[in-house]
Amino acid sequence: MSLLMLKDKIRASTVCKKWLEAAKSVRVVHKHQWFVSIPTFGNSINLFDPLERKKYTLNLPEKGVTDVAYSKDGWLLMRRSSFVEFFFFNPYSRELISLPDNELPYKAIAFSSAPTSETCTLVTLNRISEYIVAISTCYPGATEWITKKFHCYLAFGPNVHSNLLCVNDRFYCFTSGGVLFEFDPASRTLSHQAWDDVRFPEIHNNEWSYLPKELYLMEQKGELILMYTYGAEKPVVYKLVSSKWEEMSSTLDGLTIFASMYSSETRMDVLGMKNSVYFPKYYPGLPERRLLCPVDSLWIDPPPFLKSNRDVNNNNDKPERENIFSFDLPSCLLGVIMSLLMLKDKIRASTVCKKWLEAAKSVRVVHKHQWFVSIPTFGNSINLFDPLERKKYTLNLPEKGVTDVAYSKDGWLLMRRSSFVEFFFFNPYSRELISLPDNELPYKAIAFSSAPTSETCTLVTLNRISEYIVAISTCYPGATEWITKKFHCYLAFGPNVHSNLVCVNDRFYCFTSRGVLFEFDPASRTLSHQAWDDVRFPEIHNNEWSYLPKELYLMEQKGELILMYTYGAEKPVVYKLVSSKWEEMSSTLDGLTIFASMYSSETRMDVLGMKNSVYFPKYGLRNNMQCVYYSYNDARYYPGLPERRLLCPVDSLWIDPPPFLK
């Protein structure tokens, strides 16, 4: 950990608890704040170390479209675009803690301590009318905000910046009218007092006469600090001593102030930064007053582990800078580390940087069989199951959100958000997300040709508009819209058609419930079809399953079309398209393994321990660690007679295993 660059160290610390402790063990405590720029749109944030003058960019898919509201103890309080949904977010550990919605507008918001502590309390403050103030409180784990109204005069103006903070478990607010309010969240009582002896300095610079005064309230070791600024004039700082505001000396007594619109912090005896006031703005020189505290920037605690580039014993109070270099861990050492990690930790470690990804791949064992993935619509976790090793893994993926699964191929998932028109590609191992244009046309079937990172990736959706009109839409990653073309043909769908759209040799095929094979060429946007009357489905002799429909699955094996027919607990029958004719395959499947699902079905050859079988994405009886499958060698289902309707759950399908496995 001590040899890693900062960005890689932040990522590596999220692999597991032991790696986090290792990162902390080599940290050097930095007393000064960093400022963080958080644009409303996009998934990246910028971190800037004002002492080392270094900038870092973090890509955080959890962020989404959000505004920043407050910062304390390394945590950010964020607000989504709905303006009522708040959550805590730690940009270093990427931990996210949800909060109940707060529909009451607020003028100021703050929290007392890190949301992982038992004493964390949130407070919002708003002026309802001229003499009515509403104060709402909440805490992590609560189901609602509790609001109480008070009769008092609480004036706000544009000159009040970070005007709400917690000191010794009580929240204080200093208003533009010179009134200090004190709120006790435990007893929900509010008291206030006017402090008339705060003497703000006279302003002599007419250049700034149009600018308002600016006030910042902060805390230093349990005492209230008030800072007053005006244009380019010298900031004036006061300390509350025995209910009186006393102006501090011109040198600030070794204090460093980090001021922002949302939260302001103080530090003592920071080498190279003492007796100064810092604002979250890049440019030096005579300040443009209105830009010193941008609306998307504030101060935050630095990462909890850093490799120091300073000599703390330097008597000149100036940092002694070392040559910065990128230290690459030897590949052999990385390979040993990766080979010792569990799968979940290896997936996380592979996202640290490109070299770590290559190290993870170098120790992988190629598994030819598919895994099945269960993706519930709600929540941020998905379940992965290895049907051969009978091992289950759970991945927490904040990028997922409220989504449905639509298709899977080459280790990528095609997902659809709750709006039903917004699609995106998602790789659960690398956590890479690729957006797509909205598609407002309903579809009956959807598929893509190859991984979205390839240049040949094409998406196709198919829908029956009327009895004789079919609409086919195409798209590709990077496109701005879907292109739709309608065809005059009879394309029947029924509940018996499962994974009925597949790409083979750059063309998409669909086999319908009426025994018709459709072929669509996305390059020329042409559609052809032919009825295959010589597909002989077997007779059904088990009356117990007579109420169940036939089920059809279309898939590909080395450039050839494979069609599987199932009915109840009967043996699945498999056909191969040879010279425009469907030929039934032998009873042993010739070493083939089929992984069938509602969305996409896959085939594999000569998989040890799984040959001549059909696997379905369903756990065995009582959810034991086993998949339901049919063995042609034994001519029976395992682990028992299946519940037919549950063999292909709507939230489960097959996916390529992780690209690196121990």
N, C-alpha and C positions, 0 to 999 in steps of 0.2 A: 504493500500500500504506500509506503514512503517513496517509492520510485515512480508512482503514477502521476500523470498530470492531473490537474484539478477536475476537469470534466470527466475523465475516465474514473477518477476516484469516487466522484459522486455516483456514477452509474454502478460501479463495483460494490459500493456500500449497500445497494438495494438487493444484492443477490440473496443474502440470507443474514440472519442475526449475527452469526460468527464473523462474517466479513464486515458487518457494520462495526462490531467491537474492534476488529483489527484496524479499521480506518480511524476510529477514535483514539486508539492507542498511540498512533504516530502523529496526532494532531498538535498544532501549536495554536494556543488560544490567541485570537486577534480581538483586541478590544474595540476597534473602530467598526462602524457600520459600513455596509455596502448599499449602493442604491440600485433599485430594480425598476426597470421600465417594462410595463405590462400593457401592451396595446390591447384594445377591446377585441379586435379580430385577430385570427391566426392562432397557432399553437405554440409559438415561441415567445420567450421572455429574455430580456437582456440584463445581465448582472455587471456591475462596474465597481471595481475596487478603487476608491478615490486616492488611496495612499500609494499603492503599487501601479495605479493607472493602467489597469488591465481590464479588458472587457471579455465577458463570456456569454455565449448564447446557448440556452437550453431549449430543446424541443420537448414540449409537454402536451401530448394529445389529450390529457385530462382537462386542460384549460378550457378549450372551446371559446365561444363568444361570451366573454365575461368582463366585468369591471372590478377594479380593486377597491376595497373599502377601508381596510385597516391592516396594520402589521405589528406583530409583537412576538418576541421569543422565537424568531425564525419561521413563524407561521403567517400565512396570508389569509385574510378574510375576503372572500370573493363573492360576487353577485352575478348570477347569470342574466341573459338578455331578457328574461321574463320580469326582472326587477323585483321579484318577491322571493326568489329562490337563492338562499345563501349557503355557503359551505366553507369549511376550513381546508386549506391546502398547504402542504409543505413541499416546496419545489425541489428540495434536496432528496428527501426520502420518497417523494411522490405519493405520500399518504393523503387521502381525501376523507373528510368527516362531514357528513351531511347535517343539515339543520332544518327545522320546520320552516315552512314559508312564512314570510312576514309581509302582509299586505298593507300595513300602515306606513305611509311615507315617513322618512326620517331626515332630520337636519344634521345629526351627528351620530356616530356609532363607534363603539370601542369594545374590547374584551380585556379581562383582567390578567390572564395568564395563558400559557399554552393549552390547547384544547385536550391534550392528553393528561393534564393534571386534574385532580378532583375538585379544585377550587375555581375552575374556569367559569366565568360569568360574562354574558354579553348584555350590553345596554344600548338601546337606541333612544334618542331624544328628539322630540319634534314640537314645534309651536303650533297648536291647533287654532288658537285665536289670540287676540291681543293679551289676554290674561289667563289663558288655559294652556298648560304644557302637558304632553303625553309622554310617559317614560315606559318603555317596554323592556322586559328582561327575559333571558333565555339561557340555557346551558346545553352543552353537548349531550345528546341522549334524550332531551326533552321532546315532547310531541307538539308543543305549541308555545307561543310567546304569551307572556302575562303582561298586560298593559294597565297602568294606573294613571289617572289624570290629576293634576295639581293646579291650584289657583295661584298663579304668580305671573310676574311680568318677566319674560325671558326673551330678550332681543337678540336677533342674529343679524349679521351683515356680511358683505363680501370680504370684510377685513378680518374675519375670524377664520383661522385655518384649523390646525389640529387643536380643537377646543374641548375635547372630551378625553379624559384619561383616568386610569385607576391608580390610586395610591393608598396602600394599607387597607385594601378591600373596600374602599369607597371611591366613588366616581365624582370627579370635579369638572366643572365647566366654567370658563371665564368668557363673558359675553362682551359684545361691542359697547354695551352701556356701562362697563366697568363693574359688573356684578359677578361675584364668585358663587356658584351653586355647588352644593354638596349633596350627593344622593347615596343613601345606604341601601344596597340591594337586599340585604338580609331582612331589614325591617320595612323596606319600601317607604322610607321617609325622605323628604326633601327640605333642605334648609338653605338659606342664601343670605348674603351680606354685601353691602356696597363698600368698596374699598376706595375711599376718596383720596387717599394719600399717595396714589400711584401718579407720579408726576412724569408725564410723557414730555420728551424734550421738544424745544421749539425747532421748527424747520426753516432753514435759511436758503435752501436751494429751490428757486422758483421753477426750475426745469421740471421738477417732479410734483408741482402743486396740484396737478389733476389726479394724482394717485391717492388712494385711501391708505390709512394706517393698516398695518397687518399685525395680528397678535397670534402668538404661539404659546400654548400651555404644555409644560412637560414636567418630568419628575427627576430628582437627583437624590438618591439614597433616602427616600421617604419624604423629601421636601419638595414643595411646589416651586417651579421656576417659570417665570413669565418673560417672554421676549417680545419686544416692540420693534418693528422695522417700518421704514418709510423711504421709498425710492432707493437712491444710492447712498443715503445717509448711513452712518454707523448704527448697527443694531444696538439697542439698549436692553439690558437684562436685569430682571428683578428676582429676588428670592423672598418667599413668604416666611418671615421670622416673627413668631409671637403675634400673629394676626396683623402684621404690618409688612408691606412690600418694601424691601430695602434694595436699593440699586447696588449691583455688584461692581467691583473695581473694574477699571478699564482693561485689565488683562484677563478678566474672567477667572482668575485664580486657578489657572491650569485646566479649566473646563473646555470641552469640545461639544458643540451643539450640532445635531443633524436634524434640520427642519424640513418639514414637508406639509402638504395640504391635509394629510390624513393623520399621521402620527409623527411626533417629534421625539428624539432620544437625546440623552446626554451621556458623555463619557468623561472620565477624569484621567489626566496624565497619559494621553495617547501620544507616543513618540512621533514627532513630525507633524502633529495635528493640534497641539495644545493651543488654547486661547483663540479659537476660531469657530466660525459658524459656517456650516456646509449646507448647500442646497442641492437637490437632485437635478442638476442641469449640467450639461457637458461643457458649455463654452465659458472660457475665462474672460476677464476684463470687466469694464463698466457694465453692470447687469441691465438687461431689458427686464424691468421689474416684474412684468406680468408673466415672464417665462421662467422665473427662478423655481417655481414649484409647479411643474406640469401636472395635468390631471391624471396622467397615466404613470406617474413615477412616485416612488416613496422609498423610505429606508427600510432595510431588513438586516437581521443578524447574518453575518457571513456563514458559509458552510461550517458545520461542526468539526471539520477536519481539514487542515491546510498544511502544505509544506512551506515553511517559512523561508523567505528570501531576505530577511532582515537580521541585523545583528542587534539584539535587544540590549546589549551592553554598550552601545555607541553613546558616548557622552555628549555628542553634539545634537541630540534629539532629532537626528536625520537618519533615515533608513540607509543602511549600507547594502547596496544592491549587488546581487550575484548574477552571473551569467545564467540566463534561463535556457535550458536545453530540454529536448524531448528524450526521455530515457525509455527505450524499448526493452521490455523483458525478453530474455532469450526464448526462442521458439520451443526449445526442449523443455524449459521450465514451465512455460504456459501449457504445453502438452501434458505434463505430469499433473498440473493443477486441474485441468479440464477432465482428465481421466479419473480423478478422485471425486468429482462432484456428482451429486444426485441429478436426475434428469431435470427437475424443476429449477435447481440452481444453475445447471449448465445452460438452460434456455436463457435465463436472465444474464448470466455472465457473457454469453455470446453477443449481447447487445451493447457491451461496453464500448467496443471499437472494432474496426475491420480486422485488426490483427488477432483479436480474441475470437472473433467469429471463425477465422481460418484455423485457429488452434482447436476450436471445438470440432470443426469438420475433420481435422486431421486424425482425431481419435474416435471417430464415429464408426459404428458397425452398421452396414447397410441392411436394413430390414425391408424385405420385399412386400410384406403384407400391409394392409390398410389398418388404421385405427378408426374407431368410431367416436364421434364427438357429439355430445349432448349440449344444445345451446338453448336454454330457456329464454323466452321473450324478454322477461324482466330480470333485472340484476346484472352485475358486472362479471360474473364468473361463468366459466364453461368447464365441462367435465370431459376428459380424454380417457379412453379405455383401450388397452392393448389386448386384443382377444386371444393372442397366443401366450403371452406372459401372464395374462390375467391380472394386470396391474392397472389401477385407476389413479388419475392425476387431476387436480383441480387448479385452474389458472385464473387469477384475478385480473381482469382486463377492463380498466376504467373506460377505454375507448369504445367498448361495446354499446353501452347504454341500452335503451329499449329498442330491440331489433328482432327481426325474423331472419332465418337462414333461407337462402334461395338456391344455392348451388355450391359445389366444391370441385376443385381440380388443381393438381400440381401443388398441393399444400396451401392453396388460397381459398378463402371463403367469400362468396358473394352474399352480402348482407343487405337488408332493407330496413330502414328506420320506421318508426311508428307512423310517420306521415304517409307511408305506402307509396310514395313517389320518389323518395330519395334513396339511391343505391350507392354502395361503395364496396371496394375490395378490401379484405382484411386478412393479414397473415398473423395468426395467433402466436407464432413462435418469435418472429422478428418484431411483432406489434406494428408493422408498417401498414398504413392506411392510405388508399388511393380513392379519391372521390370520383363520382360520375355525375353527368347531368341528370336532372329530374326526368322521370318518365311517367307521364300522367295517364298513359293508355293502359288499361288492365291487361294482364297477360294470363295465358293458360299454362305456358311452359317457357322456361328461360334456361340458357346455357351460355358458356363462353368456351373459346377454342383452346386457350393456353394461358399460362401465367400472365398476369397483367403487366409484368415487368418485361415481357418479350415484345418485339415489334409487331408480331403477327396476331396479337390478342384481339379477338372480335367477340362482341356479345350479340346474342339474338334472342328476341322474345317473339312468341307466337300466340295469337289469339283469334278465336272464331267470332267475327263481328256479327254475322247472320248465318243463315243455313248454308249459303253458298259463297260467302265472302270471308276471306282469311286475311288478317293484317299481320305483317312481319316487320318488326323494328330491329334495326342494327345500330351498334354504337361501338366505340373503342376508347380505351383510356386516353385522356387528353382532349377528347371531343367536347364540343359545347352543346350538342343536342343529339337526340335520337332521330334517325331517318326511317320513316315508315312507308311501306308500300303495300297496297292491297291486291289480292289475287282472287280470281273467280274459280273456286273449287269447293268440293264438299270435304270438310275436315272434321270428323266426328271425334269428340272426346267423351270419356266416361270415367267413372270412379275406378275402373280396372286398369287404367293407364298410370304407371308410376313414373319412373325416370324415362320419359318418352322423347327427349330431345338430346342428341349427342352429336359432337363434331368428329368427323373422320376425314382425314386428308383434305382439310380446309373446307369441307362442306358439311352442312348440318342435316341430320336425318331425324325423321319423326315417324314412329309406327303407331297408328291409331287403333281404337277399339274395333273398327270395322275391317281390320286386316289390310290397311292401305299404308304403303311406305312412301313418305314424302321426302324429296331431296331439294335442299335450298342452297344455292351458290351465292354467298354474300358479296363476292367480287362483282358478279354481273347482275345480282339481284333477280335471279330467275328461279322459278319453282317448277319442279316436275314431280309426277307421282305415278305409281303403278300398284295395282291390286295383286297380292300374292295369294292366290287361291289354294296353293298346294301346301299351306301350313296346316298340318293335321294336328289339332289339339287332342290330347288323350281323353278317353271317356272317363267320367267320374262315377265311382261306385260307392263312395261313402256318403250315405244320405244324411249323416250328421252335419255335413258341411254344405248341404244343398242350398242354403239361403245365401251363401257367399258368392261374390262375383269372381270371374277369372281375373288374374293380375298379370300384367305384361311389363317387362323391363327390357329396355334397349341399351346396349353397351357396345364397346369396341375392344378388339383384341388383335394387336399388331396390324392395324389397318383394315380389319374385317369386322363386319357387323355381327353381333351376337344378340339373339332374342331369347328371353327366358319367360316361360309360362308357369304360373303357380295357381293352385286352387286348394284352399283349406289346408289340411294336413297331408295331402297327396304329394308324391315325389315331384319336385320341380323338373320340367322338361326344357331342354336347351337346344336351340337351333343355331346354325351358322349359315350365313348367306354366301353361297358358292355359285358363281356364274348365273346370277339372277334367280337362284333357287334356294329355298330354305331347306337345309339338310339337318336332320336330327343327329346330334352328337351321341357318342357311345354312352353307355350307362355309367362309365367311370369318369366322364368329362375329359379324358385324356390328360390328366394331371392339372386341369384348370381349377382355379379358385375364384368364385364370384362373390363380390361384396355388394349386396343389393340394398337400395334405399328408395325413398319416395322421390328424391331430388336427382341424385346422380349415382350410377352404378359403375363399378370398376371390376376388372378382371386381372388376375395375376397367374403366372405359370410356375409350377414346381416349387411352391412354398412349403418348406419342410414342416410337417405337422398339420398342414391345412389343405393338402391337395385333395381334389375331387370332392369339393364341398361348396355349399352356398351359405354365406353368412349374412345375417340380418342385424341391424343396429338396435338390438334389444338385449337387456340383461336376461339371465336365466331365471328360473323359478325363485321367487322371493328375493329378487335383485341380488342373487349371489354373483360372485366374480366369474361369470362365464357368459359368452354370447350364445344366442340361439342360432343353431346352424343345422343344415341337413347334410349328412354324409352319404355319398353314393357308394362308398365301400361297404358301409353297414346297412344301407337302405333304411335309414331312420333319422328322425330329428333328435337333437340333443339340446338341452338336458332332459327333454320330455316332450309330450304332445303339445304343440304350441297353441297359444291363444292367437288365432290367425290375424285378428284385427290390430294386434299390438306389435306385430313383427317389425313394422316400419313406423315408429312414432314420428309425429310431425316436427319434433324439435331435434331429431337425431339424423345423422348421415355419416358417410365415410370420408376420411381425410388422409392424406399422406402423413406418415409419422414424422416427428421432428428430424431435421437433416443431420442431427448428431445424437448418438445414443451410446450409453455404456452397456 
